[in-house]
Amino acid sequence: MKGILKIAYKLLVNDKGKFAALLVGITFAVFLMVMMTSMFSGILHRSSATVLNVGAKVWVMDPAINTPANNIPMPDYVLDAVRSINGVTYAVPLYSGGALVKLRSGAYQSVTVIGLDDSSLYGRPELLEGQIEDIYGENAFIVVKDAEFPKLQNPRVGTEFEINDHRGVIVGIARVTTSGLFGVPTLYTTYNRALQYIPSTRFTTAFILIEPKNTTAIPYIKQQVKALGYEALTKDEFIQKTSRFYKYQTGVGTNVLIMTVISFIVGLCISGQTFYTFILENLERFGALKAIGAKGRELVYMILFQASFASLAGFGLGIGLACLLITVARLRMPSYAAMTTYTDIGLAFIMVLIIAGISSYIGVRKVLKIEPFDIFRG
Amino acid sequence: MAELAMQATALVKWFGEGDARTVAVQGVSFDARFGEMLFIEGPSGSGKTTLLSLISGILRPNEGTVMVEGRDIWSMTSDRIADFRLNKVGFVFQDYHLFPRLTTVENVAIPLILKKNDWDKSIDEAMEYLEIVGIKDRALLPPVKLSGGEQQRVAIARAIASHPDILIFDEPTASLDGETGRKILDFVKKNILTDKRCIIVVTHDNRIFEYADRIMTMEDGRVIGFEQGGGREE
């Protein structure tokens, strides 16, 4: 069998024009599919940045909240009620809101402000510079050094700014695992300072973060929170809810799906057409092979091998090209959101298998129909 | 008398049904013997190529038998018939049907590879056949770089590579000038024909009849006569 496949390989790759056209078609299709799905993965990942960075196990929120960026403040009694639920080790409030800062240059910049519980600082980021206790200092803020950091003109510890006519000072520089989606820098401060500095509504608690006694306590906590008229979600559930929102309620998911399907159809058309032409050009030779003594299944193996080889080579090139472009783009634009996941690669692989399958089917049908007698007749 | 290589009895083949039915071969019986070159000649449309396909396991007859080694080849399964073609019959097609994307030696090695031989071993053996047909120095060129006569030799080398008992030539001189055609037939007669091999040539080129041991003439799907060829040593 190896010999037959080697013949198939040589027939394919030695026809350089056709092979190149096949590779280009499949590579292009895979590249587009992976780019599309990677961008979407990146968006989904970043949309849950606050959830990932704060890291609380259970989040309490208004049921209408779809993403961590939404903010429907809850009254203070909810915090007390949650703290009294059996199975809650502790519960703390989290402030999350937007603000405008005036930099020393006079420029204004939107920021996201995260207010951590004053007593526990639960959900605090890892500091690169400064001490966490400095957050209790006068006007203290910690800035996150992520892709958006330069928008604050690369502040250092001690850099001052204005926030809603209050003086702010950077006391620490932190890093987080995931940058946000909306391209604005993030400042951490204490919950009370956030309320004090930023204009607030009557209710102020964006989220309540819960540390459950154990995982078996979570269903009961969720039930009790629901009875209060609110929703408790685990970290993963909140990430999934955010993903569902972007997938099904924003149009982003539909657009990405349409583009991915178009990429697939383009790839299928190019490779299917090229492979069909390749088979047609070699049809007489396949007939000659049949006449010489090749069995039908051996010809099927040859075609399957050719289609699979071209598809997998194109798949590898497409993935490589997409990853290279994303890497280069990230080097040039740190806020570039694309992120290639195993799911994206798996999806592209399935699409490529379908392309290979359809191309093979077209070829196999044609080759199995050729009669060696036609070779004699010329 | 030499042993029978193949015996065809009462072969009938038609195409189409009803009013559209065309009978291509009508009750043809003949045999071919080891050590002989049997020419089948006749005008276009006389059924030569169809007959060739019937006796070589390519086209199933509607009636009749083709006995090889005491067995009707058309009683076998399709896989066994494919094996029969691979092991017992060598084909030299009119248009050669060489693979332009493979080298000359790889083209010759195809039957050996189909026999599940190792690639390198097949290539080595194919080189020996190229040496027999005198174009070993062209082994690594693609067939399109060879002349018509050289391509014919490649096709012959490919046909004999599987050690067939029956070698079938379809219009071997159709694409060659007269002198090259005669050279090829002369070469085949002297080097390829053996006591353990039978060569059947379909042609309507009477310039090469001198190489035939027997000539079978066909017309309208029937055999209308046999005659001794110029190659028969009395």
Chai-1 contact restraints between the chains, C-beta under 6 A:
chainA,res_idxA,chainB,res_idxB,connection_type,confidence,min_distance_angstrom,max_distance_angstrom,comment,restraint_id
A,G3,B,I113,contact,1.0,0.0,6.0,A-B,restraint_1
A,G3,B,W119,contact,1.0,0.0,6.0,A-B,restraint_2
A,K6,B,W119,contact,1.0,0.0,6.0,A-B,restraint_3
A,K10,B,L102,contact,1.0,0.0,6.0,A-B,restraint_4
A,L11,B,R101,contact,1.0,0.0,6.0,A-B,restraint_5
A,N14,B,R101,contact,1.0,0.0,6.0,A-B,restraint_6
A,D15,B,R101,contact,1.0,0.0,6.0,A-B,restraint_7
A,E284,B,H97,contact,1.0,0.0,6.0,A-B,restraint_8
A,R285,B,F99,contact,1.0,0.0,6.0,A-B,restraint_9
A,A288,B,H97,contact,1.0,0.0,6.0,A-B,restraint_10
A,A291,B,I58,contact,1.0,0.0,6.0,A-B,restraint_11
A,A291,B,F91,contact,1.0,0.0,6.0,A-B,restraint_12
A,I292,B,P111,contact,1.0,0.0,6.0,A-B,restraint_13
A,G293,B,A82,contact,1.0,0.0,6.0,A-B,restraint_14
A,G293,B,R85,contact,1.0,0.0,6.0,A-B,restraint_15
A,G293,B,L86,contact,1.0,0.0,6.0,A-B,restraint_16
A,G293,B,L114,contact,1.0,0.0,6.0,A-B,restraint_17
A,A294,B,L114,contact,1.0,0.0,6.0,A-B,restraint_18
A,K295,B,D79,contact,1.0,0.0,6.0,A-B,restraint_19
A,K295,B,A82,contact,1.0,0.0,6.0,A-B,restraint_20
A,P372,B,I58,contact,1.0,0.0,6.0,A-B,restraint_21
A,F373,B,S53,contact,1.0,0.0,6.0,A-B,restraint_22
A,F373,B,I58,contact,1.0,0.0,6.0,A-B,restraint_23
A,F373,B,L59,contact,1.0,0.0,6.0,A-B,restraint_24
A,F376,B,T49,contact,1.0,0.0,6.0,A-B,restraint_25
A,F376,B,S53,contact,1.0,0.0,6.0,A-B,restraint_26
A,F376,B,D170,contact,1.0,0.0,6.0,A-B,restraint_27
A,G378,B,Q94,contact,1.0,0.0,6.0,A-B,restraint_28
